[in-house]
Amino acid sequence: MENRKVIITGGAGFIGSHLARRLAIHNHCTVIDDLSTGRIQNIAQDIAERRLEFVQGSILDLELLKKLFKDADYVFHEAAMVSVPRSMENPLGCSLVNVIGTLNVLLAARDNRVAKVAFASSSSVYGDTPELPRREQAKPSPLSPYAVSKLTGELYCRVFTSAFGLATICLRYFNVYGPRQDPDSQYAAVIPRFIKRVLNDEPPIIFGDGTQTRDFTFVEDVVEANILAMESNATGVFNIGTGNSISISDLAKQIIDITGKSLVPICQEKRAGDVEHSVADISKASTFGYRPKYKIREGIMEILRRTTISADRSPIWK
């Protein structure tokens, strides 16, 4: 993708900042983020080198979005309340950001005649449906307010495509991981939590018995999927994963093995809203050229290569 005006909502966050860095090389890139969970450090170098424009603002501000989206070619909508546990504690806040915020993005895109919107959805919409691997045609069965909000966003995208002619594509991410993922939040994803604890000679903490499985997807594969999806004529819903799963117990053992530590994981009570098993069927996404490059061990090693531990025992990403 080159010489396009692109907008990235949530572009100072984990996935959004990786996407911004890639797109800013050959495009006019604008990031909007309210910095509630995103970090300006994630894009500070790109701002300093004037490779992208940063606007601190909220997707709940419709008038701001309408102004920013003027003459935009593409919108990558990554902004969201992204945590299942957080959504269980604050369902209303989750709905406000993820549903009304997404509706605002679609309205601003429609009114500015944006060519296409890519919406960051989630594999959580499937819930614990028994069919594995997960296929897009499976009936959704969300188990958390977060999953409900992402499914609602997908439905709004479908309506805006059919009713208003706004091209949209919804990418159901499967457990994205990689550098810049915050391990210190109480809602942190499992891989950065495990890595931080292991590097600090502390045993990983597993919620549940460790037999639950996940399809972990490296962030650079997700970035590539977004760009391929946006450049294609594809619309609708697509899984973005690897097509392979690993148990949480085996994940912990791999991280311990790679780092050469001698630790034994600790199991605690399962968290509400968590699914038992998840793995993607990615054959549909392959139609627009998506081919994941990173296996889980390679992804973990890449994170470790780009990570150092500070004096206060927090990870620093290179």
Residue pairs with C-beta under 8 A, 6 or more apart in sequence:
1 23
1 26
1 27
1 74
1 227
1 230
1 231
2 26
2 27
3 26
3 27
3 28
4 27
4 28
4 73
4 74
5 27
5 28
5 30
5 71
5 72
5 73
5 74
6 23
6 27
6 28
6 29
6 30
6 72
6 73
6 74
6 75
6 76
7 30
7 31
7 32
7 68
7 69
7 72
7 74
7 75
7 76
8 16
8 19
8 20
8 23
8 29
8 30
8 31
8 32
8 75
8 76
8 78
9 16
9 32
9 33
9 59
9 75
9 76
9 77
9 78
9 79
9 105
10 16
10 32
10 33
10 38
10 59
10 77
10 78
10 79
10 80
10 120
11 17
11 19
11 20
11 29
11 31
11 32
11 33
11 38
11 43
11 52
11 54
11 76
11 78
12 20
12 31
12 33
12 35
12 38
12 39
12 40
12 42
12 43
12 54
13 33
13 37
13 38
13 39
13 42
13 78
13 79
13 82
14 42
14 176
14 178
14 180
14 181
14 182
14 219
15 78
15 120
15 173
15 176
15 219
15 222
15 223
16 31
16 33
16 38
16 76
16 78
16 79
17 38
17 39
17 42
17 43
17 180
18 178
18 180
18 219
18 220
18 222
18 223
19 76
19 78
19 223
19 226
20 29
20 31
20 43
20 46
20 52
21 43
21 46
22 223
22 227
23 29
23 76
23 227
24 46
24 51
24 52
25 51
28 53
29 51
29 52
29 53
30 52
30 53
30 54
30 55
30 68
30 72
31 43
31 52
31 53
31 54
31 55
32 55
32 56
32 57
32 59
32 64
32 65
32 68
32 79
33 54
33 55
33 56
33 57
33 79
34 56
34 57
34 58
34 59
34 79
35 56
37 81
37 82
37 182
37 185
39 180
39 182
40 47
40 54
42 180
43 52
43 54
46 52
47 54
55 64
55 68
57 64
57 68
58 64
58 101
59 65
59 77
59 79
59 97
59 101
59 102
59 104
59 105
60 96
60 97
60 100
60 101
60 104
61 104
62 104
62 107
62 108
65 104
65 105
65 107
65 108
66 107
66 108
66 111
66 112
68 108
69 75
69 108
69 109
69 111
69 112
69 114
70 112
71 112
72 109
72 112
72 114
73 114
73 115
73 116
74 114
74 115
74 116
74 117
74 118
74 230
75 105
75 109
75 114
75 116
75 117
75 118
76 117
76 118
76 120
76 226
76 230
77 102
77 105
77 117
77 118
77 119
77 120
78 120
79 97
79 101
79 105
80 97
80 98
80 101
80 120
80 149
80 150
81 87
81 90
81 93
81 94
81 97
81 98
81 146
81 149
82 146
83 146
83 185
83 187
84 124
84 144
84 146
84 147
84 271
84 273
84 274
85 186
85 187
85 271
85 272
85 273
86 94
86 146
86 187
87 94
87 144
87 145
87 146
87 149
87 273
88 144
88 145
88 272
88 273
91 145
94 145
94 146
94 149
95 145
95 148
95 149
97 149
98 146
98 149
98 150
98 152
98 153
99 149
99 152
99 153
99 156
102 119
102 152
102 153
102 156
102 157
103 156
105 117
106 117
106 156
106 157
106 160
106 166
106 168
108 114
109 117
109 160
109 166
110 160
110 164
110 166
114 166
115 167
116 166
116 167
116 168
116 169
116 230
117 157
117 160
117 166
117 167
117 168
117 169
118 168
118 169
118 170
118 171
118 226
118 229
118 230
119 153
119 154
119 157
119 168
119 169
119 170
119 171
120 171
120 173
121 150
121 151
121 153
121 154
121 170
121 171
121 172
121 173
121 237
122 146
122 147
122 150
122 172
122 173
123 134
123 172
123 173
123 174
123 175
123 215
123 239
123 241
123 278
123 280
124 142
124 143
124 144
124 146
124 147
124 150
124 275
125 140
125 142
125 147
125 150
125 151
125 154
125 172
126 134
126 138
126 140
126 141
126 275
126 278
127 140
127 141
127 142
127 143
127 147
127 275
128 141
128 143
128 275
128 276
128 277
129 138
129 139
129 140
129 141
131 138
132 277
132 278
132 279
133 215
133 243
133 279
133 280
133 281
134 172
134 174
134 239
134 278
134 279
134 280
134 281
135 239
135 281
135 284
136 172
136 236
136 237
136 238
136 239
136 281
136 284
140 147
140 151
142 148
142 150
142 151
143 273
143 274
143 275
144 272
144 273
146 273
147 273
153 170
154 170
154 237
157 168
157 169
157 170
158 168
158 236
160 166
160 168
161 167
161 168
161 235
167 235
168 235
169 229
169 230
169 232
169 234
169 235
169 236
169 238
170 236
170 237
170 238
171 222
171 225
171 226
171 229
171 238
171 240
171 285
172 237
172 238
172 239
172 240
172 280
173 217
173 222
173 240
173 241
174 214
174 215
174 216
174 217
174 239
174 240
174 241
174 242
174 278
174 279
174 280
175 189
175 190
175 214
175 215
175 216
175 217
175 241
175 278
176 189
176 216
176 217
176 218
176 219
176 222
177 189
177 191
177 192
177 216
177 217
177 218
177 219
177 299
177 303
178 218
178 219
178 220
178 299
178 302
178 303
179 219
179 302
179 303
179 306
179 307
179 317
179 318
180 219
180 317
181 188
181 189
181 191
181 192
181 219
182 188
182 192
183 192
183 193
183 195
183 196
183 314
183 315
184 196
184 314
190 214
190 248
190 251
191 216
191 251
191 255
191 300
191 303
192 303
192 315
193 204
193 205
194 204
194 251
194 252
194 255
195 255
195 300
195 303
195 304
195 307
195 315
196 314
196 315
197 203
197 204
197 205
198 204
198 255
198 256
198 259
198 261
198 263
199 259
199 307
199 309
199 315
200 309
200 313
201 261
201 263
202 263
203 263
203 264
203 265
203 266
204 252
204 255
204 256
204 263
204 265
204 266
205 265
205 266
205 267
205 268
206 248
206 249
206 252
206 265
206 266
206 267
206 268
207 267
207 268
207 269
207 270
207 271
207 274
208 248
208 267
208 269
208 270
208 271
208 274
209 249
209 267
209 270
210 247
210 248
210 249
210 252
210 265
210 267
211 247
211 248
211 249
212 247
212 248
212 274
212 275
212 276
212 277
213 245
213 246
213 247
213 248
213 276
213 277
213 278
213 279
214 245
214 246
214 248
214 251
214 278
214 279
215 241
215 242
215 243
215 244
215 245
215 278
215 279
215 280
216 242
216 246
216 251
216 296
216 299
217 240
217 241
217 242
217 292
218 292
218 293
218 294
218 298
218 299
218 302
220 293
220 294
221 240
221 242
221 292
221 293
221 294
222 240
224 290
224 293
225 238
225 240
225 285
225 290
228 288
228 289
228 290
229 238
229 285
229 288
229 290
232 288
232 289
234 287
234 288
238 284
238 285
238 288
238 290
239 280
239 281
239 282
239 284
239 285
240 280
240 282
240 285
240 290
241 279
241 280
241 282
241 292
242 280
242 282
242 292
242 294
242 295
242 296
243 279
243 280
243 281
243 282
243 292
244 279
244 295
244 296
245 277
245 278
245 279
246 254
246 296
249 265
251 296
252 265
253 265
254 296
254 297
254 300
255 300
256 262
256 263
256 265
258 297
258 300
258 301
258 304
259 304
282 290
282 292
294 302
305 318
306 317
306 318
307 315
307 316
307 317
307 318
308 315
308 316
308 318
309 315
309 316
310 316
